[in-house]
Amino acid sequence: MDAKISPAKSGTLYGVLFGVIMILEFVIMYVIGMKSLVDTSVGTIVNVANYLVLPILFIFLGCNHYKKNINNGFISFSESLKTGVSITVVAGLIYALFSVIFNFIFPDFINEMLEITKSQMITQNPNITDKELEMGLGMVRKFMNPFIVFPVTLVMYALIGLIYSLIIGAIIKNDKP
């Protein structure tokens, strides 16, 4: 008798692939130079990929894999939710761990990002006061803290996975008769 593979476990590989792709995007952008990419559409494209295209793609692939290869052509709504959320949580976990480790290895990265943010704030609002600028940079600095980045990334990707899994699950579900 074959042991049944859970929907969450079946999505782990897709979550790992998704997390590794996000890390590669980040590393490539860092190597190229974030300062040179700030005023281009590259950052927007990466964000659209990480929060829209890649989650939908990997959730769809993971649910379809579970449906066709593991569950004999059937997938319930709850199984697609479990698969999709597990994919995005695994990806978020990998990316959050990388982000925390990266910030410990390269502590100057936070200062670089704060300088980029400061120049953007001044460009967007030339009349900003020093107090408003420091208050805004203080908030950015708080959200770059590893103890904030890690849980926020996990929760954010879990919610993204939940929303997209609801949509994809409604489309591809095929209950056993």
N, C-alpha and C positions, 0 to 999 in steps of 0.2 A: 504494500500500500504506500503510495507516494505521500509525503508530507506536504500539506497545502502551504504554499507561500503566501504570506499576508500581503495585502495591497501596499501597506506602508513599506515593507521590506523590498517589494518589487520595484519601488520608485527610487530606492537609494542610489543606484547607479546613475540615473538621470539627474538626481540632485548633486552628485559629485561632479558630473560633467558640467552642469550649470555653474556650480561654484568655481570650478577651475577656469571656465571661460571668463567669468567676471574678474578673476584674479589676473588672467592674462591681459584683459583689456586695461585694467588698472596699471599693470607693470609697463605695458607698451606706452600708455599715456604719460607715465612718470618718466620713462626713458626719453621719450621724444621731448618732453618738457611741458609741464602743465601751463606755465605762463604763456607760452606761445599758442596754446589751444583754447585759452579762455574766451577770446573774442571770436572764435570760429564756431561752426555748427557741429564740430566733432563732439563736444561735451553733450550737446543735446541728443545727438545720435546715440551715444553710449547710454545715456539715461533712458531713452526710449527703448533701446535694446534690453537693458537690464530690468526695467520695470514693466514692459509691455510685451515685446516680441519674444524674448527668451523664456520668460515664465509660461506664456501661452504655448509656445512650441514644446518645451520639455514636459509640461503637464499633459498636453495632448499625446505626445509620444509615449510617456509613461503609462497613461490610462489605456491607450491603444495596445501597448505591449502586454499589459495585464489582461486585457480583454481577449486578445487573440492568442497569446502564447501560454498563458497560465490558467485562464478560467474558461477555456473552451468556447470562446466567442460571447461570453456573458460578462457584464459588469453592472453592478447596481449603482445607484446614486451615491450611497455611503462609501462604497469601495472606491469610486472615483474621487470622492472628497479625501479619503485617507491617502490615496496615492498622490494626488496633487499637493496636498498640504505637506506631506512628508518630503516631496521633491524640493519644494521651496524652503522648508525649514532646514534641510540638509545643506542646500546651497547657501542659505543665509548664515548658517553656523560656520561653514568653511570660510566664507567671505569675511565674517566678523572676526574669526580667529586670525585670519591673515591680516586684517586691518590693525588689530591690536598689536600683533607681533611686528608688523611693519613700522608702526609708530614708536615702538620701543627700540627697534634697530636704527631707524632714521628719525630721531627726535626733531630735527630741523624741518621735517616735512610739515608739521603743524604750523610752524612760523611762516613757512612759504605760503601755505594755504591762507593764513591770516593776512599776509601782505596782499595776496591776490584779492581776497574778500574786501580788504580796506580800499584798494584801488577801484574795485567795482562799485563800492558804496559811494565813493567820492565822484566817480564818473556819472553814476545814475542820479545822484543828488548833490550837485556842487555846493549847495547852500547848507549842507549838513553841519551841525555844530560839533565841536570836539566831544561834548558830553554825549550826544546821540551816537557819534561814531564809536566811542569807547563802550557804550552800552550795547550796541549791536555786535561789536567784536567780542565783548564779554559773553554774549549768548552763544556765538559761534565757538568760542573757546570751550565753553561748558559742554557743548554737544560733540566736541572732538575728544573729550575725556574717554579713555577706554572703558571705564565702568558705566558710561552712558551709551557709547557706540555699540557695545556688544548686545545688551538687551534690546535696544531700540531696533537694531538691524534684524534680530530674530523675530521680534513682534511684527515689524513691517513686512518681512517676507512671508510670515505665517498668514497675515491678513491678505496679502496679495495672492498667496496660494489658495486661500479659502474662497476669495471672490472669483478667481479664474476657474477653480475647480467646480464651483457651483454652475458656472456657465458651460464649461466643457462636459461636466457630468450630465447636465440636462440634455445635451446634444447627443452624446455617444452612449448613453445608458441602454442596456439591453438586459432586462431581468430574465432570470431562468423561469421557464414556464412551470 
